[in-house]
Amino acid sequence: MIQPERIRPLNDKPEQSGKYVLYWMQQAMRTRYNHALEHAIHRANELDLPTVVCFGLMDDYPEANERHYAFMLEGMRDVEANLKARGIKFVIRHGPPAKAAIHYAKDAAAVVCDRGYLRHQKAWRDEVADAVDCAVTEIESDVVVPVEVVSAKHESAARTIRSKIHKHWDTFLQPLRETKPKRSSLRSRISGDIDVTEPEKALAKLKLDRSVKQTTFFIGGEDKAAAMLADFIKHKLDGYAEGRNEPSADRHSYMAPYLHFGQISPLDIALQVRASKAPKADRDAYLEELIIRRELSANFCHYCENYDRYEALPDWAKKTLAEHTKDDRPHVYTLEQLESAKTADPYWNAAQKQMTLTGFMHNYMRMYWGKKILEWTRSPKEAFERTLYLNNKYFLCGRDVNAFANVAWIFGLHDRPWGPKRKIFGTVRYMNAAGLERKFDIEKYVKQVAALGE
């Protein structure tokens, strides 16, 4: 079922006589639970045409490096194989995503695209809608409840958006049935110029930022994501509500990188979690993070044009941080010292190393990690920029709506003033090492991270 609210025309041009219906894949890099793909197939069947899927692979995606590209290309391999099994041709063209879509749209009766919330993603879709001669339709498949359905404005906190999402919860938490293509496009002469069946070879041909090497701790692709989700539900979801905050406990679903690249659908995850036999408290805790918190981030990036800038912080946070800019810092580290995990805090160093080695960090440690960067940097604005830089450079799930909102949260976004006032932080939430020692087996976490590099 594709709800009408997921469907949005991007121009008022009519469908043309064409050779196929084109799905321009960009955000939703998967074949399962992909509303845009299913919509394209359905429309192609109505027009008695085949479906073709295209992807534009640029060398300089904003802030992306070899680590991100390697994971993405592993996912592209799955997409190519799984589309082929459904009789659909997948073509990858080297160059900007919008240019690839415009190129293949010349012979298309209609263009379907998925949705992204970052400014460059929106600009690409506008460019395609303006340039092509046929109808372009955007299909929401990146969130459970479409952003505009939930709210027409930026929501200030989870508490303000939660009830609005729950109001539409059951309407959109519905399975998506796969549509069988009536006509195959596999014999079409349409072609790309990048072969993703061997990701390493494709990776080597790209002119990339090679400063961060690919991680061996994660394998990209919707097939791997599906297997990891099944393992999480079977072995880790029971007890998640209480165990998720313990850094040394392996209670992670590890879905964040796969959600970032659209290699798994949040709807697919939510339906499987809801249908599991895990206790309700554990299911609810996971769905709160997957839907409420993640879609609060989408709301933030959609309605705040400057989502990646210090200026996006709430006024109360900027004011209190400004009042304490000149406070003495216990330490002031250079960016190089932070990046190489050379601080006096062994817990912070472990978190930084986990990120640089694996592309992942435990959620609670991510909060602590960011708070310490604020504490150890001469100005809050510089701290914000450093945190975002490190976040986007090393995390596999950096550079998306969650990443921008998570970094801004460290500085007060989606939070409230906390008293009493503290040096450096003012009324922005504070975290310290004593809290880690009191709540968790933090020494075990440090040892686990040290073992990763052995």
N, C-alpha and C positions, 0 to 999 in steps of 0.2 A: 504494500500500500504506500503510495506517495501522496501525502497530504497536499492540498492546493497551496497551503502556506509555504511549502518548500519551493515552489515554482515561481520564478520571476523573470519576465521578459526584459532583456537588456536593450532592445531597440524595437522599433515599430515596423521593421521590414518584413515582407512576406517570405514564406518558404519559396524556394526556386526549384526549377527542374534540375535535378542533380543526380550524381552517380551513387551517392551514399548519404547517410546522416553521420555527421562528424561529432564525436565526443572528444573535446579538448580536455584532457586530463591534466590537472595541475596540483590541486591540494589533496584530492582523494585518490591516492596511488594504490588502488586495490580493485579487485573484481567482486568481492563479497560485500554485501550490504552497502552498495554504492548506488545511491538514489539517482545520481546523474547518469551513470551507465545504464541503469534499468530504464530510465526515461528515454534515453537515446534509442535503445533497442525497441522499446514500445512504439516510439514514433516511426522508426525505420520500418517496422512490421506494418504499420498502418499505410505507409507510402509504398510498400512492396520494394524496399531497398535494403541493402546490407548496411551494417554499422561498421565504421572505422574509428579507431581510437588513436589519437596523436598526443605526443608529448614533446615540448620544447626543452632541450637540455642546454643550458647556458653555462659558460665557464665561471662566471662571476656573480652567482647568486649572492645577494647581500649577506655579508659576514660568514659565508659558508667556506669550509675548507675540506681537505681530503677525508677527514673523519666523517663528515656529513655526507659527502658524495658517495663514499664507499658503501655506507649503509643504505642510501637511497638506491644505488644501482643494484644492490642485492635484491631490493624490493622490486625493481623494474624487471628483473629476471622472472620473478614469480608472476608479475602482471602479464608478461609476454606469453608465458606458458599457459596460464589459466584462461587468458582470452582466446588463445589458439584452440584450446579444448572446447570452447563454445563457438568456434567458427568465426572469430572476429580478429581482424588484422590489427596489429599494434605497430605504429611507426614512430620512430624517435628522430627528430631533426635537431641538428646541432645549431644552437642559437637561442635568442630570446624567446620565451614562451609565447608571447603574443604574436611574434613574427611567424612562428611555426603554425599557429592556429590559422592565421590569415592565409598562409601559403596553402594549406590543405583545404581551406574553406572555399577555394575557387571552384572546386567541383562538387561542393556539398549542397544538398537541398536545404539543410538546416544545421546549425551548430548548437550543441549543448555543452555547457561547462559546469564545473563544480564551483564551490564558493570558498573564498579566502577573505580574511578580515584585515590583513595588513595593507598599508597604503599602496605598496607597489603591486600587490595582487589585485586590488580594486582598479588601479590604473591600467593594468594589462587587460582586464575584462572590458573596461571602457574603450580601450584602443581597438580591441577586436570588434566590439559591437558597432563602432563607428566605421571601421574600415571595410568590413565584408558586405556583400550584397544581399545576404539572406538573413533570416531570423536567427537571433542568438538568445538562448534561454539559459538562465543560471538556476541550478538546482542545489538546494542546501542539503549537504550530507556530512557536515563536519561537527554539528551539534545535535543533541536530541530534540530540543525545542528551539525553533528559529528565533533569533535574537529579537526581531521586531515584534514577534508574537508575545514575547515575555514583557518587553518594556520599550517605550519610545524615547527613553533617556538613559543617561549614564546612572547606574545604580551605585550607591555609596558603600554598600557592604553586603555580605552574604545574607544578613538578616532582612535586608530590604528586598532582595530578589528571590529568596527561597519560596515564599508563599506564591509568588507570581509564576514561578516555574511549576510548582506543584499543582497550580490551577489547571495547567495544560498537560500535566504529566501523562495521564492515561491516554490522552488523544494521540500523543506522538510516540509513546512507548509501544509501538506496534511492529510486528515482523514485516520484513520486506521480502516479497516473493520474487524469485528470479524469473525473468522472461526469456523464453527460448527464441533466439533469432530465426526468422523464417528463411533468410538468405545468408549464405556465408560470404565473407569478404576476403577469404584467405588467398584466392587466386587473383585478386585485384593487382593491377600493375603499380599501384601506388607504393612508394618506397620511402624509407628514411635513410639516414647516413650514419647511424650509430647502431651497433649490434650489442644488445644487453644480455645475450645468452651467456656471455663470459664477462662478468662484471669487472674483473681485474684488467682485462685488455681495454675495455671501454674507459676505465679510470685512468689508465696510463696515457691515453690519447688527449685527455682534457688538460687545458692550461689552468691549473688550480693553485690556490694557496696551499702549499704543502707543509705549512708550519706545524700542523697537528696531524699526526698519523692516525690511520684507522685503528679502531679498537678491536681487540680479539675477544672481548667479553660479550659482544652482542652481534648477532647475525640478523641482517635486515630481511624483510619480506612478510607478506601476509600469511604464508604457510607457517613460518616460525612463530609469528604473533599468535595464531590460532592455537598452536601447540602449547605455548607458554601460558595462555589464558586458561586452557583446560587444566594444566598442571596447578595453576594458582587456585582455581576453584576447588579442585579435588583435595589439595594438600595444605593450603595456606589461608583460605578465606575464613574457615572456622577459627575464631580467636583473633581475627583481624582488628576488631575495634579496640581491644586492649593491647595487642602486640605490635601494632603498626609504628608506634613512636619509639620503640627500642632500637637504637642504631645497630646493635650487634645481632639482632634477630632478623632472620631472612623472611620477613612478612611482606615483601614487595610483590606486586603483580608485574613490575617492569614493563608496563604498557605505555609509559610516557613517550619513549622514542618512537614507538609504532603509531601512536596517536599523532605525534608531531608530523610524521611523514604520510599520514593518512593510510597507513598499511593495515589498520584495523579500525572498524567503526565504533564510535562510542555507544551507538544504539545496540549493536551486536553484543558488546561487552555488558551493557546494562541488562539486556534481556536474559543473557546467560547467568548473570549474578542473581537476578531476581528469581530465576527458576531453580536456583541451587537449593540444596538442603542445609546450607549453613544457617546458623541462628540469625534471627531478624536483626539483632543489633549489629552483627558483622556486615550483613548485606546493606543495611542502612548507612553504616559508616563509609563503606566503599562508594556507594552511590552518591553520597554527599560530596565526596571529592571528585568523582567522575563527572557528575552533572552540575550540581549547584556551584561548586568552586570553579570548575573549568569554564562553565558558561557565564559566570560572573566575569571571568577574564575576557571572554569573547565580547561581552557587553562593553567592557572598558575600552578595548581596542577599536571596536566599531564606532563608538560615540565620542572618543577622545582622539582627536587628530594627532596630538603630540604625545601619544602613549609611550614613546621611547625616550622621553625627555624629562628632566628634573621638574620642569614647569607643570607636568601633569599631576604632581602630588597635591593632595588637599591643602587648602590655605592654612589650616591650623598646624599641619606638619611642617610646612615651609617656614611658618612664623616661629615655631618653637625651636627648630633646628638653627634658624638664623640667629636667634638670641644666644645660642650656645656655641657659635662657630669659633669663638676665640678661647674657649675652654681648653685647658691643658689636656693633652692626650697621654695615656700611659705609655704608648708606643706610637711612633710614626714610621710606617714602612713605605718603601718605594714600591711601585707596581711590580718591578722585577723581583723583589723579595717576596711579595705576595704570590706571584705566579709560580715561583720555584719552591713555595711552602717553607720559607725560611723565617718563621716567626718564633716567638718565645712560647707559643701556645701549642702543645702537642696535639690537642683535640682538633684545633683548626687546621693544623698541618695535615692531619690524617684526612680530614674532609676534602681539603684541596687536592691531595694526592689521589683520593678515590675518584675525584672528578677528572683529573688530568689523565689518569691511567685508563679509566673505564668509560668515561662519558656519562657517568651517573653519580648521584650522591643521595644518601638517605634524606628524606624530606625534612626531618627535624634538624638534621645537621645543615641543610641548606639555609634554614632560617638563622641558625647560630653563625654560620659562615658569613652571611651577608651583614648581620649586626656587627660583627667584629671588624669588617672592612670599614663600616661607618665610624666605629670607635677609633680606628688606627689611621685615619686619613684626615688631612688638615681642614678640609671643608666638606660639608655634606654633598654639595653638587659634584665635587671631584670623586667622592666615595660612590655616589650613584653611577657615575660614568665608568668607574673601575669595575664595580660589581657587574654592570651590564656587559662590559667588555669581556670579562672572564667567563661569565655565564654563557654568553653567545659563542665564545670561541671553543669551549671545551665540552659543554653538554650536548649530547645528541638531540635533546629536546629543547635546546636554546632557540632563540630567534622566532618564537611563536607567541600566540596570545598569552599562554600560561607563563612563559618566560618573562615577558614584559610586565605582566601583573605581579608575578612573584617577586621580581626585583623591586618594583615600586612598593610592594607591601612592606618590605624591610624598612622603608622610609616613611610609612604611615598610611599608604593607600589601603582602602577597604578595612581599616582598623579605626580605633578611637583613641583619644588622649588617655594616657595612663599616669597616675600619680603615685608617689610624689615626684616632682621634677628631679631629674638626674643631670649630672654634668654630661655634656656633649649631646645627649639624647633629648633633653628637655622632657616633654611628655610623650615622646615616641617610645613604643614598647622596647624594653631593654632585656637582654639575655646575657648570662655569664657562665663561666666554667663551673662554678659551684652548683648551678642548677643541673648541669649535665651529670656531675658526680653524685648529686643527691637522688636523681631520678633513674639513672641508667647505669649499666655496666660499661662505662665509657672506655675503660682500659681494654676491655675485650674488643671493642670496636677498633681501637688504635692498633692492636695486634693483628686483627683481621686485614686491615688496610696494608699494614707492613708486609703481610704475606703475599699480597697481590703483586708486589714488585719483585718477588724472589724468583 
